[in-house]
Amino acid sequence: MAFHNDLGKLGEDMATQYLIKKGYSIVERNWRSGNLEVDIIAMTRTEVVFVEVKTRSDDTFMNPEDAVDWQKRRNLTIAANHYIHYKKINLEPRFDIISIIINDSRKEITHFEDAFLPVSKRRRY
């Protein structure tokens, strides 16, 4: 497996453990609907939480969370909609981003709760 794949898996493992420690119930990891994927799906008592994990070895050029652009948010929204309908879930959806930086001198997790609202299928300018 390539370094960036190993780093991504390590980041998702760290994010999962972080969420468990915060009291979330993890119900899915790497859930797919066609070519769309949600890194982590978790539950609280009142919400189903769709989590995008972005892991980088440094933040010199860009913060990891900044890689969650409009297209990624749109794809997460579509995948979340599929999941909610498929599983017949009656909880409010929430979209979080977990940003992770891992290198020899640093392991940093930043959790952006309610990071964005669902995105419609058409882009608005």
C-alpha positions as CSV (number, residue, x, y, z in Angstrom):
1,M,0.0,0.0,0.0
2,A,1.3,3.5,-0.8
3,F,2.4,5.9,1.9
4,H,-0.6,8.2,1.5
5,N,-3.0,5.2,1.8
6,D,-1.2,4.1,5.0
7,L,-1.4,7.6,6.3
8,G,-5.1,7.9,5.4
9,K,-5.9,4.6,7.2
10,L,-3.9,5.6,10.3
11,G,-5.8,8.9,10.3
12,E,-9.2,7.2,10.1
13,D,-8.2,4.8,12.9
14,M,-7.2,7.8,15.0
15,A,-10.4,9.6,14.2
16,T,-12.5,6.5,15.1
17,Q,-10.8,6.2,18.5
18,Y,-11.2,9.9,19.1
19,L,-14.9,9.7,18.4
20,I,-15.4,6.7,20.6
21,K,-13.6,8.4,23.5
22,K,-16.0,11.4,23.0
23,G,-19.0,9.0,23.4
24,Y,-20.0,8.5,19.7
25,S,-21.2,5.1,18.5
26,I,-19.4,4.1,15.3
27,V,-21.8,2.4,13.0
28,E,-19.9,2.3,9.7
29,R,-16.4,2.9,8.3
30,N,-15.7,3.5,4.7
31,W,-19.4,3.1,3.8
32,R,-20.0,3.2,0.0
33,S,-22.9,4.0,-2.2
34,G,-21.7,3.4,-5.8
35,N,-18.5,5.4,-6.2
36,L,-19.3,7.7,-3.2
37,E,-17.8,7.0,0.2
38,V,-18.2,8.2,3.8
39,D,-15.2,7.7,6.0
40,I,-17.0,7.3,9.3
41,I,-20.7,7.2,10.1
42,A,-21.4,7.7,13.8
43,M,-24.4,8.2,16.0
44,T,-25.3,10.3,19.0
45,R,-28.6,10.1,20.8
46,T,-30.1,12.8,18.5
47,E,-28.0,12.8,15.3
48,V,-26.4,10.6,12.6
49,V,-23.0,12.1,12.0
50,F,-21.2,11.8,8.6
51,V,-17.5,12.3,9.1
52,E,-14.9,13.2,6.5
53,V,-11.3,12.5,7.7
54,K,-8.5,14.4,6.1
55,T,-4.9,13.3,7.1
56,R,-1.7,15.0,6.1
57,S,1.9,14.8,7.1
58,D,2.1,18.6,7.3
59,D,0.1,21.7,6.8
60,T,2.7,23.8,5.0
61,F,0.6,24.4,1.9
62,M,-2.9,23.7,3.1
63,N,-4.8,22.7,6.2
64,P,-6.2,19.2,5.8
65,E,-9.8,20.4,6.3
66,D,-9.4,22.8,3.4
67,A,-9.3,19.8,1.1
68,V,-13.0,19.3,1.7
69,D,-14.2,21.4,-1.2
70,W,-17.6,22.0,-2.7
71,Q,-17.5,18.8,-4.7
72,K,-16.5,16.6,-1.7
73,R,-19.3,18.2,0.4
74,R,-21.8,17.5,-2.4
75,N,-20.7,13.9,-2.7
76,L,-20.9,13.5,1.1
77,T,-24.4,15.0,1.1
78,I,-25.6,12.6,-1.7
79,A,-24.0,9.5,0.1
80,A,-25.6,10.6,3.4
81,N,-29.0,10.9,1.8
82,H,-28.6,7.4,0.3
83,Y,-27.6,6.0,3.7
84,I,-30.5,7.7,5.6
85,H,-33.0,6.3,3.1
86,Y,-31.4,2.8,2.9
87,K,-31.2,2.4,6.7
88,K,-34.5,4.3,7.3
89,I,-32.9,6.6,9.9
90,N,-35.0,9.2,11.6
91,L,-32.2,11.3,13.2
92,E,-31.0,14.7,12.2
93,P,-27.9,14.5,9.9
94,R,-24.7,16.3,10.8
95,F,-21.6,16.7,8.7
96,D,-18.2,16.8,10.5
97,I,-14.6,17.1,9.4
98,I,-11.8,15.6,11.4
99,S,-8.4,17.1,10.3
100,I,-5.3,15.2,11.3
101,I,-1.6,16.0,11.0
102,I,0.8,13.2,11.6
103,N,4.6,13.3,11.4
104,D,7.6,12.4,13.5
105,S,7.2,15.4,15.8
106,R,3.4,16.0,15.7
107,K,0.1,14.2,16.1
108,E,-2.7,16.7,16.0
109,I,-6.5,16.1,15.7
110,T,-8.9,18.9,15.1
111,H,-12.7,18.1,15.1
112,F,-15.0,20.5,13.2
113,E,-18.5,19.6,14.4
114,D,-21.3,20.7,12.1
115,A,-18.6,21.8,9.6
116,F,-21.1,22.3,6.7
117,L,-24.7,22.2,5.7
118,P,-25.9,19.7,3.1
119,V,-25.1,20.8,-0.4
120,S,-27.7,20.8,-3.1
121,K,-27.1,19.1,-6.4
122,R,-26.7,22.3,-8.3
123,R,-23.9,24.7,-7.6
124,R,-24.9,28.2,-6.7
125,Y,-22.7,31.1,-7.5
